[in-house]
Amino acid sequence: MNGGADLGGMMGFGPVVDSAEASALDPLFHADWEPRVLGMIVAIGAAGKWNLDQSRFARESLPPADYMRFPYYRIWLEAAQKLLLERQMITTDELEAGRMISQPQPIRKRLAREDVAAALQAGGPVDRPADRSAGFAVGDNVQTINIHPESHTRLPRYARGKAGVVTAILGFHVFPDSNALGAHGKGEDPQWLYQIRFSARELWGDDCNPRDSVTLDLWEPYLERG
């Protein structure tokens, strides 16, 4: 979707600043509440009530003004609350009270403390066995489609309707656009994933350095013959 997360090529936000602030707990966090949010996200994600792409869509579909002003882990927290409410795992009364009021829903899995390190190391692989040949080869000229879906997509707005070249075939992977729709889509619907190189001038015009380029990982449904 064209939400607050799709900022590529937009102007007026200033330079990216490397903050020197860090909490006493860990240099990766800027406030003491942030590690707790990360821990909650890992724990509730293991319950199996949503997938990776649904969680991404929950974050990017926050109101753009909120997405841009919230710190990183506040975005994760707001999205988690949204998912928990949508799946009736919590209620608004429980959020306001800060405690459980109604009986909890059954969940598929609990993540025990001693299993966290192994779970994080294992990750969530999204490569799948291929059931057909790749439609494009390295060196092929391609054109991205021009779409503006209201749901999740990994094709950024600045790269739609643009010409590029296939520089690598990355395998057969879960298609995020469908996976984010859950029961309303085609499920994982795996597709071939490619590395596509675009010239900076193709993306942003003749004022760009002709030697600059941008490389994106894009799924086959985003691509047409160039």
C-alpha positions in Angstrom: 0.0 0.0 0.0 1.1 3.6 -0.4 1.4 4.3 3.3 3.8 5.9 5.6 6.4 3.2 5.2 6.8 3.8 1.4 9.1 6.8 1.6 11.6 6.0 -1.2 12.3 9.0 -3.3 10.3 11.4 -1.2 11.9 14.7 -0.2 11.7 17.0 2.8 12.6 14.5 5.6 16.2 15.6 6.0 19.3 13.4 6.3 19.4 10.1 8.1 21.0 10.8 11.5 22.9 8.1 13.4 21.6 8.7 16.9 24.2 8.6 19.7 21.5 7.9 22.3 21.3 4.4 23.8 19.9 2.8 26.9 21.9 1.4 29.7 20.6 -2.1 28.7 21.9 -2.4 25.1 23.3 -0.1 22.4 20.7 -1.5 20.0 17.9 0.2 22.0 17.2 3.9 22.7 14.9 3.5 25.7 14.5 0.9 28.4 10.9 -0.1 27.2 12.1 -1.1 23.7 13.6 -4.5 24.7 10.3 -5.4 26.4 8.4 -4.6 23.2 10.8 -6.8 21.1 10.3 -9.6 23.7 6.5 -9.3 23.5 6.6 -9.3 19.7 8.7 -12.5 19.6 6.4 -14.2 22.2 3.1 -13.4 20.6 4.4 -14.1 17.1 5.1 -17.6 18.1 1.4 -18.1 18.9 0.7 -18.5 15.2 -2.2 -16.1 14.8 -0.6 -14.2 11.9 2.3 -14.6 9.5 5.3 -12.4 8.7 3.6 -10.4 5.9 0.5 -9.8 7.9 2.6 -8.3 10.6 4.4 -6.1 8.1 1.1 -4.9 6.7 -0.1 -4.1 10.2 2.8 -1.8 10.7 2.7 -0.1 7.3 -1.1 0.4 7.5 -0.8 2.6 10.6 -1.9 6.2 9.9 1.0 7.8 8.0 1.4 10.7 10.4 1.7 8.2 13.3 4.2 6.0 11.3 6.4 9.0 10.6 6.5 10.4 14.2 6.6 7.2 16.2 10.0 5.7 17.1 10.8 2.3 15.6 9.6 0.1 18.4 6.5 2.2 19.0 5.4 1.3 15.5 5.9 -2.4 16.3 3.9 -2.0 19.5 1.0 -0.2 17.8 0.9 -2.9 15.1 0.9 -5.7 17.6 -2.0 -4.1 19.5 -3.9 -3.8 16.2 -3.3 -7.5 15.4 -4.3 -8.7 18.8 -7.5 -6.7 18.7 -8.4 -7.8 15.2 -8.0 -11.5 16.2 -9.9 -10.9 19.4 -7.0 -12.0 21.5 -7.4 -8.9 23.7 -10.1 -6.3 24.2 -9.9 -2.5 24.3 -10.9 -2.7 28.0 -8.0 -4.9 28.7 -5.6 -2.5 26.9 -6.9 0.4 29.0 -6.8 -1.6 32.2 -3.4 -3.2 31.5 -4.6 -6.6 32.7 -6.5 -9.7 31.5 -10.3 -9.4 31.9 -11.8 -12.1 29.7 -10.7 -15.7 29.2 -7.7 -16.0 26.8 -8.0 -17.6 23.4 -6.3 -20.9 22.8 -3.1 -20.6 20.9 -1.1 -23.0 18.7 2.2 -22.6 20.5 3.9 -21.0 23.5 7.5 -19.9 23.3 9.3 -20.9 26.4 12.1 -18.7 27.7 14.7 -21.4 27.2 13.7 -21.8 23.5 13.9 -18.1 22.5 17.6 -18.2 21.4 17.0 -21.3 19.2 13.8 -19.8 17.7 15.5 -16.5 16.8 18.5 -18.3 15.3 16.2 -20.5 13.2 14.2 -17.5 11.9 11.3 -18.1 9.5 12.6 -19.3 6.2 10.3 -18.3 3.3 12.0 -20.3 0.5 9.9 -23.2 -0.9 10.5 -26.0 -3.4 10.0 -24.8 -7.0 7.1 -26.3 -8.9 7.9 -24.6 -12.2 10.8 -23.0 -14.1 11.8 -19.3 -13.7 10.2 -17.1 -16.2 13.2 -14.8 -16.5 17.0 -15.3 -16.8 20.0 -13.2 -15.8 20.5 -10.4 -18.3 16.8 -10.2 -19.3 15.3 -6.7 -19.6 12.1 -6.4 -17.6 9.5 -3.8 -16.8 7.8 -3.6 -13.4 4.0 -3.4 -13.4 2.2 -0.3 -12.1 0.0 -1.2 -9.2 -1.4 0.7 -6.2 -2.9 -2.0 -4.0 -4.6 -1.1 -0.7 -3.1 -4.3 0.8 0.6 -5.3 1.3 3.1 -5.3 -1.5 6.9 -5.4 -1.7 7.1 -3.4 -4.9 7.9 0.1 -3.8 6.0 3.0 -5.3 9.2 4.6 -6.8 10.0 1.5 -8.8 6.6 0.8 -10.4 6.4 1.0 -14.2 10.2 1.2 -14.5 12.7 -0.7 -16.7 15.4 -2.8 -15.2 17.7 -5.8 -15.8 17.7 -9.2 -14.0 21.1 -9.6 -12.3 20.3 -12.7 -10.2 17.7 -15.4 -9.6 17.2 -15.7 -5.8 15.0 -18.7 -5.6 11.3 -19.6 -5.1 9.8 -17.8 -2.2 6.5 -17.0 -0.5 4.7 -14.2 -2.3 4.1 -11.4 0.3 1.2 -9.8 -1.5 -0.9 -13.0 -1.2 0.5 -14.2 2.1 -0.5 -10.9 3.8 -4.1 -11.4 2.8 -4.3 -14.7 4.8 -7.6 -16.5 4.2 -8.7 -13.7 1.8 -5.8 -14.5 -0.6 -4.0 -17.5 -2.1 -1.9 -18.2 1.0 1.8 -18.4 0.5 1.5 -18.7 -3.3 5.3 -19.1 -3.8 6.8 -17.3 -6.8 10.3 -16.8 -8.3 12.3 -14.0 -6.8 14.8 -11.9 -8.8 17.4 -9.3 -8.2 16.7 -6.4 -10.5 19.0 -3.5 -11.2 17.5 -0.1 -12.1 19.5 3.0 -13.2 19.0 5.9 -10.9 18.0 8.0 -13.9 15.3 5.5 -14.7 13.9 5.9 -11.2 14.4 9.6 -10.6 15.2 11.4 -13.8 18.2 12.8 -15.7 19.5 14.9 -12.8 20.8 11.7 -11.2 24.4 10.5 -11.6 24.4 8.1 -14.7 26.7 5.7 -12.8 24.3 5.2 -9.9 21.9 2.3 -9.7 19.5 0.7 -7.3 19.0 -3.0 -6.9 15.8 -4.5 -5.6 14.6 -8.0 -4.9 11.3 -8.4 -6.7 8.9 -11.3 -7.3 7.9 -12.6 -10.7 4.3 -11.3 -10.6 5.7 -7.7 -10.5 7.6 -8.2 -13.8 6.9 -8.1 -17.5 9.2 -8.5 -20.5 11.1 -5.3 -21.1 
